[in-house]
């Protein structure tokens, strides 16, 4: 659980197993995978009355963006990424993300609120959302992160979420463009030693 610092310790070290003479699990793999979601607070029942008001007065996009930059996105980039990067360094593991991105969706009965669903579907593909993705990806890379696996590639938005980076195969949106721009940057594979197999060793 990425948002529960410290929970990883017994999973990586298994002290009870070590007490029986077994090796710690961390010796069995070379990467440490975390999640990178933000925005869960926006679809909460507590925020819903205010959000409906912001939608009505036209300020919802600005208000939500500000709340994310001060809330779950900031926690992710300023607290959780650095913490888990430290865990990865401590154990000599590569830091990767098994999935991440926007988690803005109505919770509970709010999944049936058409006005909120429409706003979430629009906001999740807005330039403001694209900028939030850029912030998250830059912070992940700055903390030594390698693979940033955005969840999902293609899926139509619905009351259950706007998970697809593309809403359909012919879609063009700011969020997708930001992901592709980040994906085009030289990755870890460009670093000497990134491939640990014998083929690279023989080529040197």
C-alpha positions as CSV (number, residue, x, y, z in Angstrom):
1,X,0.0,0.0,0.0
2,X,1.9,3.0,-1.3
3,X,0.0,5.4,1.0
4,X,1.0,3.4,4.1
5,X,4.7,4.1,4.7
6,X,6.2,1.3,6.7
7,X,3.9,-1.4,5.6
8,X,6.5,-2.6,3.1
9,X,9.0,-3.4,5.8
10,X,7.7,-6.8,7.0
11,X,6.8,-7.7,3.4
12,X,10.4,-7.1,2.2
13,X,12.2,-8.5,5.3
14,X,9.8,-11.2,6.7
15,X,11.4,-11.3,10.1
16,X,9.5,-14.4,11.3
17,X,10.7,-16.3,8.2
18,X,14.2,-15.1,8.8
19,X,14.0,-16.3,12.4
20,X,13.5,-19.8,10.9
21,X,16.6,-19.5,8.7
22,X,14.9,-18.4,5.5
23,X,16.2,-15.6,3.3
24,X,14.3,-12.3,3.3
25,X,11.9,-11.9,0.3
26,X,13.7,-8.8,-0.9
27,X,16.6,-11.0,-2.1
28,X,14.3,-12.6,-4.7
29,X,13.7,-9.6,-6.9
30,X,15.4,-6.5,-8.2
31,X,12.6,-3.9,-8.5
32,X,10.3,-2.2,-6.0
33,X,6.9,-1.3,-7.4
34,X,4.5,1.4,-6.1
35,X,1.4,3.1,-7.3
36,X,1.1,6.7,-8.4
37,X,-2.6,7.7,-8.1
38,X,-3.9,11.1,-7.1
39,X,-7.3,12.7,-7.0
40,X,-9.3,10.3,-4.9
41,X,-10.5,13.2,-2.6
42,X,-12.2,15.0,-5.4
43,X,-15.0,12.4,-5.7
44,X,-15.7,12.2,-2.0
45,X,-19.1,12.9,-0.4
46,X,-17.5,15.5,1.8
47,X,-16.5,17.6,-1.2
48,X,-19.6,17.0,-3.3
49,X,-21.6,20.1,-2.1
50,X,-18.8,22.5,-2.8
51,X,-18.0,20.8,-6.1
52,X,-21.5,21.2,-7.3
53,X,-21.3,24.9,-6.4
54,X,-18.1,25.3,-8.3
55,X,-19.5,23.6,-11.4
56,X,-22.5,26.0,-11.2
57,X,-20.4,29.1,-11.0
58,X,-17.8,28.0,-13.5
59,X,-14.8,27.8,-11.1
60,X,-14.6,24.0,-10.8
61,X,-11.6,23.4,-13.0
62,X,-9.5,26.0,-11.1
63,X,-10.7,24.9,-7.7
64,X,-10.1,21.2,-8.3
65,X,-6.7,21.9,-9.8
66,X,-5.7,24.0,-6.7
67,X,-7.0,21.3,-4.3
68,X,-5.0,18.6,-6.1
69,X,-1.8,20.5,-6.1
70,X,-2.2,21.2,-2.4
71,X,-3.6,17.7,-1.6
72,X,-3.1,14.2,-3.0
73,X,-0.7,15.2,-5.8
74,X,1.5,17.1,-3.3
75,X,1.4,14.2,-0.9
76,X,2.4,11.9,-3.8
77,X,5.3,14.0,-5.1
78,X,6.6,15.5,-1.9
79,X,6.1,12.7,0.6
80,X,5.4,9.3,-0.8
81,X,7.7,9.3,-3.8
82,X,10.7,10.4,-1.7
83,X,9.9,7.9,1.0
84,X,9.6,4.9,-1.3
85,X,12.7,6.1,-3.3
86,X,14.5,5.8,0.0
87,X,13.2,2.3,0.5
88,X,14.3,1.3,-2.9
89,X,17.8,2.7,-2.4
90,X,18.1,1.1,1.0
91,X,17.5,-2.4,-0.4
92,X,19.3,-1.8,-3.7
93,X,16.1,-2.1,-5.9
94,X,14.9,-0.2,-9.0
95,X,11.9,2.0,-8.3
96,X,9.1,1.3,-10.7
97,X,5.4,2.2,-10.8
98,X,3.0,-0.7,-11.5
99,X,0.1,1.7,-12.2
100,X,-0.8,5.3,-11.6
101,X,-2.5,8.5,-12.7
102,X,-5.8,10.1,-12.1
103,X,-8.2,8.6,-9.6
104,X,-10.9,11.2,-10.0
105,X,-14.2,9.3,-9.9
106,X,-17.3,9.6,-7.8
107,X,-17.4,7.4,-4.7
108,X,-20.4,5.6,-3.3
109,X,-23.7,6.9,-4.4
110,X,-21.9,9.8,-6.3
111,X,-21.3,7.4,-9.2
112,X,-24.9,8.1,-10.1
113,X,-24.6,11.9,-10.1
114,X,-24.7,12.8,-13.8
115,X,-23.4,16.4,-13.3
116,X,-20.4,15.2,-11.3
117,X,-19.7,12.4,-13.8
118,X,-19.8,14.8,-16.7
119,X,-17.4,17.2,-14.9
120,X,-15.0,14.4,-14.0
121,X,-15.0,13.1,-17.6
122,X,-14.2,16.5,-19.0
123,X,-11.6,17.4,-16.3
124,X,-9.7,14.1,-16.6
125,X,-8.8,15.0,-20.2
126,X,-8.2,18.7,-19.8
127,X,-4.9,20.6,-20.1
128,X,-5.0,21.1,-16.3
129,X,-5.0,17.3,-15.9
130,X,-2.2,17.0,-18.4
131,X,-0.1,19.4,-16.3
132,X,-0.8,17.4,-13.2
133,X,0.4,14.3,-15.0
134,X,3.6,16.1,-16.0
135,X,4.2,17.1,-12.4
136,X,3.7,13.5,-11.2
137,X,6.0,12.0,-13.8
138,X,8.7,14.6,-13.3
139,X,8.7,14.0,-9.6
140,X,8.8,10.3,-10.0
141,X,11.8,10.5,-12.3
142,X,13.5,13.0,-10.0
143,X,13.2,10.5,-7.2
144,X,14.9,7.8,-9.3
145,X,11.7,6.2,-10.7
146,X,12.1,4.3,-13.9
147,X,8.9,2.8,-15.4
148,X,5.8,5.0,-15.0
149,X,2.9,2.7,-16.0
150,X,-0.2,4.9,-16.7
151,X,-3.4,3.1,-16.2
152,X,-5.1,2.4,-18.8
153,X,-4.3,2.9,-22.4
154,X,-7.7,3.0,-24.2
155,X,-11.1,3.1,-22.4
156,X,-14.2,5.2,-22.7
157,X,-15.0,7.4,-19.6
158,X,-18.1,6.5,-17.6
159,X,-19.5,6.9,-14.1
160,X,-16.9,4.3,-13.0
161,X,-14.0,6.4,-14.0
162,X,-12.0,8.0,-16.8
163,X,-9.2,5.5,-16.8
164,X,-8.2,5.4,-20.4
165,X,-5.5,7.8,-21.5
166,X,-7.3,7.6,-24.8
167,X,-11.1,7.6,-24.8
168,X,-11.1,5.8,-28.2
169,X,-8.5,4.9,-30.8
170,X,-8.9,8.2,-32.7
171,X,-8.8,10.3,-29.6
172,X,-6.5,13.4,-29.2
173,X,-6.3,14.9,-25.8
174,X,-3.8,16.8,-23.6
175,X,-3.3,14.0,-21.1
176,X,-2.3,11.5,-23.8
177,X,0.0,14.1,-25.4
178,X,1.8,14.6,-22.1
179,X,2.2,10.9,-21.6
180,X,3.6,10.5,-25.1
181,X,6.0,13.4,-24.7
182,X,7.3,11.9,-21.4
183,X,7.5,8.5,-23.1
184,X,9.7,9.9,-25.9
185,X,12.4,10.9,-23.5
186,X,15.5,8.7,-23.2
187,X,14.7,6.1,-20.5
188,X,16.7,3.8,-18.3
189,X,17.5,1.6,-21.2
190,X,19.8,4.3,-22.5
191,X,22.0,4.0,-19.4
192,X,25.0,1.6,-19.6
193,X,24.4,-1.3,-17.3
194,X,20.6,-1.1,-17.5
195,X,20.4,-4.6,-19.0
196,X,21.9,-7.0,-16.6
197,X,22.0,-10.1,-18.9
198,X,25.1,-11.6,-20.4
199,X,24.5,-10.1,-23.9
200,X,25.3,-6.5,-22.7
201,X,28.2,-7.7,-20.6
202,X,29.7,-9.5,-23.6
203,X,29.2,-6.4,-25.8
204,X,31.4,-4.3,-23.5
